[in-house]
Structure formats: C-alpha cells, structure tokens
Amino acid sequence: MPSLTSGADRLLLSAGDNMLGGDISEMVASAPVANVTPVAKVTVFPDGTATIARIVRRAVVRVNKRNVGVTPLVLRHGARVDIGRHRFAYDAAPMSEPAPRRLATTPVASSNAVTVLLAAPVIPPAPQESARSQPVSTPLPPPLALLEVTRGKLAGERWRIDRAVSTLGRGVENDVRVADHSVSTSHATLLLKGDDWFLVDLRSSNGTHVDGHRISGERALVRGSTIRLGAVELTFTPTASRRPPASSTRHVAGFAERFSKLW
C-alpha cells in the first residue's frame, strides 16, 4: 500500500482519492486550516500508480521541487513532496506495519503557503493468514497502447500505455521516461478521447513530430503512427479496445479542455 513518509512516521494511502488537509474524517489538519477545503489530493489507482494534484489556489504543492497545479502529476517511488512548509517522501512499496502512527511533519524552506499537518486514518490489523493460504498473482490487463523506439540509442525499448492520459519526457515523474538529452523534461502527452488517440506537444525545446510533421498543439494518432521526440523516433500501436477507468475518462475531458485554451 502506498504511503507518505516523514521521518519514522507514515501515512497510508488507500485506493481512490486521498484528501490532504481540511476538516474531513479521513485526515486531520492543523488549526490554521481546520475548517477549509483540503489543499491537495492523492489518487491511488487499482494498478498501484498514484497522482497528486493541487485543489486550493493559494496552496503551494511541489514534487521534486516542481510546482504541482490542478493537472495531476504522477508520483514515483522516492519522490519528495512539499506541502507548504512540510516535506514528505512518497513510498510506493507495501508496508509491513499493521497500522500507522500519527504523521509528524518536517519543516522545510520558509513559505507563505498554508501549513498542513496530516495524520493517517486508523486501519485495523489484517487478519492472520492460514497456513494453507497461498499468494495469488493477478495478471496485468492488456495495455491501452504500446510505444516502441525504432531509431536512436534507445532502439528496441518498449513501454505500455495503461492510462488515458500519459505523459512523455526525460523527467522521472513521467509515465513514459525517454532518457535522451534531446527530449525535454516534460515533452508531450498522449490522450485517449473516446476511441481516438491524440498527441499534445508541451512546448518542447526540440519539437514533437507525428508522421514527419512538427505539431504545435494536438494531433490525432493512428495505428503505426511515427512519433519523434527530439531525436528519438517511436512507433505508436493502439491495442485491442479496453476502456480506461471512469476517473481517467473524466480527467481526459478536463485535460483536453485546458490544452485547447493554450492554442
């Protein structure tokens, strides 16, 4: 089960939305924000991946020193999460402790942002397994699409696309990390809208190309489309139709709407 860690204390994150801060039963906030809306949200998906998004304009939320806005940012194991003046580490590994203690926060650099204290919900210990119980491995569902590098030093490398909104770039926070110096930290985004795939350039330094044409915004993709991020060339292959979770579909609509206002 994923968690946020500060020192020796951990906050367990359950599947679904986890609100950070605010006067709600799942979390405990410090006195200055005891009666206000939560400042951030961590969403844990069934496949174990997690995202974080800011939900209060005046709050400062950062992941690895990168500001987080209303667009969810993927959390990677070991990521440093700063909320106001307090720092946490994201742990994607399962925990062995039966229940967490109250989470103590660690002050970081001074800020005018709201100050938030969090505490983990009380979780009863798991029942002991019988001597005959055996672990059951659950096979991964088929991906929504595949990306394969066809040219460059990364040729042959492949990635599964399991979400309707997947970020591409050199930074570790991306869903698809393309470790090449010609690729921007946040280079492009893959979007699934209905049954159609689109690629959105994020104003990358060396450009995004689809089938030989540089794009400036959104471009539709088909089976076998050639994508070039900087100097890295990839082939896009959608797989058999598999509908993403409803939460991902709702996120795509808002994401595409925000992007349409930029172009």
C-alpha positions in Angstrom: 0.0 0.0 0.0 1.5 3.4 -1.0 2.3 5.9 1.8 3.7 9.4 2.5 6.6 9.3 5.0 8.0 11.9 7.3 10.9 10.6 9.4 9.8 7.4 11.2 6.1 8.1 10.7 4.0 7.1 7.7 0.6 7.9 6.3 -1.1 5.1 4.4 -2.9 6.0 1.2 -5.9 3.9 0.3 -7.2 3.2 -3.2 -9.1 6.1 -4.7 -8.9 9.8 -3.6 -6.9 10.8 -0.5 -7.5 14.4 0.5 -4.6 16.1 2.3 -5.7 18.7 4.8 -9.1 20.1 5.7 -11.8 19.3 8.2 -12.7 15.8 7.0 -12.9 12.5 8.8 -10.1 10.8 6.9 -7.4 13.4 7.6 -6.6 15.9 10.4 -5.4 19.4 9.6 -3.6 22.0 11.7 -5.5 24.8 13.4 -5.0 27.4 10.6 -6.8 25.3 8.0 -9.1 23.2 10.2 -12.2 24.5 8.6 -11.1 25.0 5.0 -11.2 22.9 1.8 -8.4 20.3 1.5 -5.3 21.6 -0.2 -4.2 18.6 -2.3 -5.4 15.2 -3.5 -3.5 12.0 -4.0 -5.3 9.5 -6.2 -4.3 5.8 -6.0 -5.3 3.7 -9.0 -6.1 0.0 -9.0 -2.8 -0.8 -10.7 -0.8 0.8 -7.9 0.1 4.1 -9.7 -0.7 7.4 -7.9 -1.0 11.0 -8.9 -1.1 14.3 -6.9 -2.9 17.5 -7.7 -3.4 20.9 -6.0 -7.0 21.7 -5.3 -6.6 25.1 -3.5 -5.2 28.1 -5.4 -3.2 29.6 -2.6 -1.6 26.3 -1.5 2.0 25.5 -2.7 2.4 21.9 -3.6 5.7 20.6 -5.1 7.1 17.3 -6.2 10.9 17.1 -6.5 10.9 21.0 -6.5 8.4 21.1 -9.4 5.2 23.1 -8.8 2.0 21.0 -8.9 -1.1 22.5 -10.3 -4.7 21.3 -10.9 -3.4 18.8 -13.6 -2.5 15.6 -11.7 1.2 14.7 -11.6 2.4 11.1 -11.4 4.1 10.2 -8.2 7.2 7.9 -8.4 8.7 5.9 -5.6 11.0 8.1 -3.5 9.5 11.4 -4.8 9.9 14.4 -2.4 6.5 16.0 -1.8 6.4 19.5 -0.3 3.1 20.8 1.0 3.5 24.3 2.4 6.5 24.2 4.7 6.4 20.5 5.3 8.2 17.7 3.4 7.2 14.1 2.8 8.6 11.2 0.8 6.3 9.1 -1.4 6.8 5.3 -0.8 5.1 3.1 -3.5 6.2 -0.2 -1.7 3.8 -2.1 0.5 4.1 -1.6 4.2 4.7 -4.4 6.8 3.4 -2.4 9.8 -0.2 -3.3 10.8 -1.2 0.4 11.5 0.5 3.7 11.1 1.2 6.3 13.8 0.2 9.9 13.7 2.2 11.6 11.0 4.7 14.2 12.1 5.7 16.8 9.6 9.2 18.2 8.9 9.6 21.9 8.2 11.4 22.9 5.0 12.2 26.3 3.5 10.1 29.2 4.7 6.9 29.9 2.6 3.7 31.9 2.7 1.7 28.8 1.8 -0.8 27.3 4.2 0.6 25.0 6.9 -0.8 21.5 6.9 -0.5 18.6 9.3 -1.7 15.2 8.4 -2.5 12.1 10.3 -3.1 8.6 8.9 -6.5 7.0 9.3 -6.8 4.2 11.8 -6.6 0.9 9.9 -7.2 -2.4 11.8 -4.5 -5.1 11.5 -5.0 -7.6 8.7 -6.3 -11.0 9.8 -3.7 -13.7 10.1 -3.5 -16.0 7.0 -4.0 -19.7 7.4 -1.0 -22.0 7.0 -2.6 -23.3 3.7 -3.1 -19.9 2.1 -1.1 -19.2 -1.0 -0.3 -15.9 -2.7 -2.4 -15.4 -5.9 -0.7 -13.5 -8.7 -3.1 -11.3 -10.8 -2.0 -11.0 -14.4 -1.8 -7.4 -15.8 -4.7 -6.4 -18.1 -3.8 -5.7 -21.7 -2.4 -2.2 -22.2 -4.3 0.6 -24.0 -1.4 1.1 -26.4 2.3 0.4 -26.9 5.2 2.7 -27.7 8.5 1.3 -29.2 11.7 3.1 -30.0 12.7 2.4 -33.6 15.6 4.8 -34.0 18.3 6.1 -31.8 20.4 4.7 -28.9 17.2 3.5 -27.2 16.1 1.4 -30.2 14.1 -1.6 -29.1 12.8 -0.2 -25.8 9.1 -0.5 -25.3 6.5 1.0 -22.9 3.0 0.0 -22.0 0.4 2.8 -22.1 -2.1 1.9 -19.3 -3.8 5.3 -18.8 -5.9 7.6 -20.9 -3.6 10.5 -20.0 0.1 9.5 -20.2 3.0 12.0 -20.0 6.2 11.6 -22.1 9.5 13.2 -21.3 13.0 12.9 -19.8 12.0 13.6 -16.2 11.5 10.7 -13.7 7.9 11.9 -13.0 6.6 11.0 -16.5 4.6 7.8 -17.3 7.0 7.2 -20.2 10.5 8.3 -19.4 12.6 8.7 -22.5 16.2 9.1 -21.2 17.7 11.0 -24.1 19.3 14.5 -23.8 17.3 15.7 -26.9 14.0 15.1 -25.1 12.5 17.8 -22.8 11.8 17.1 -19.1 8.1 17.3 -19.9 7.9 16.8 -23.7 4.4 15.6 -24.7 1.2 14.0 -23.6 -0.8 11.0 -25.0 -4.6 11.5 -24.7 -7.4 8.9 -25.3 -10.7 10.6 -26.0 -13.5 8.2 -26.7 -11.9 5.7 -29.1 -9.3 8.1 -30.6 -5.8 8.8 -29.5 -4.1 12.2 -29.7 -0.6 13.6 -29.0 -0.1 17.0 -27.5 3.2 18.9 -27.6 4.1 20.6 -24.3 6.1 23.4 -25.9 9.2 21.1 -26.0 12.6 22.6 -26.9 13.4 20.2 -29.8 9.8 19.7 -31.0 7.4 16.9 -31.4 6.7 15.3 -34.8 3.9 13.0 -36.0 4.4 11.1 -39.3 7.1 13.6 -40.3 5.2 16.8 -39.4 6.1 19.0 -36.5 3.0 19.7 -34.3 2.1 22.7 -32.3 -0.8 21.5 -30.1 -2.9 18.4 -30.6 -2.5 15.8 -33.5 -4.5 12.6 -34.0 -2.7 9.3 -34.0 -3.5 6.0 -35.9 -2.0 2.5 -35.7 1.6 2.7 -36.8 2.0 6.4 -36.4 5.6 7.6 -36.2 6.3 9.9 -33.3 9.6 11.8 -32.9 10.5 13.4 -29.6 13.7 15.4 -30.2 16.0 12.8 -31.9 14.1 9.7 -30.6 11.7 8.0 -33.0 8.9 5.8 -31.8 6.1 3.8 -33.3 2.6 4.1 -31.7 0.4 1.0 -31.6 -3.1 1.0 -30.0 -4.1 -2.4 -28.7 -7.5 -4.1 -28.6 -10.1 -1.8 -27.2 -10.1 -1.6 -23.4 -12.0 1.2 -21.7 -10.0 3.1 -19.1 -11.5 3.6 -15.6 -14.2 6.2 -15.4 -12.0 8.5 -13.3 -9.4 8.6 -16.1 -12.0 9.4 -18.7 -13.3 12.3 -16.7 -9.7 13.6 -16.3 -9.1 13.4 -20.1 -12.0 15.7 -20.8 -10.7 18.4 -18.4 -7.1 18.0 -19.6 -8.1 18.4 -23.3 -10.2 21.5 -22.5 -7.3 23.2 -20.6 -5.0 22.5 -23.5 -7.4 23.9 -26.1 -7.2 27.2 -24.3 -3.4 27.4 -24.9 -3.5 27.2 -28.7 
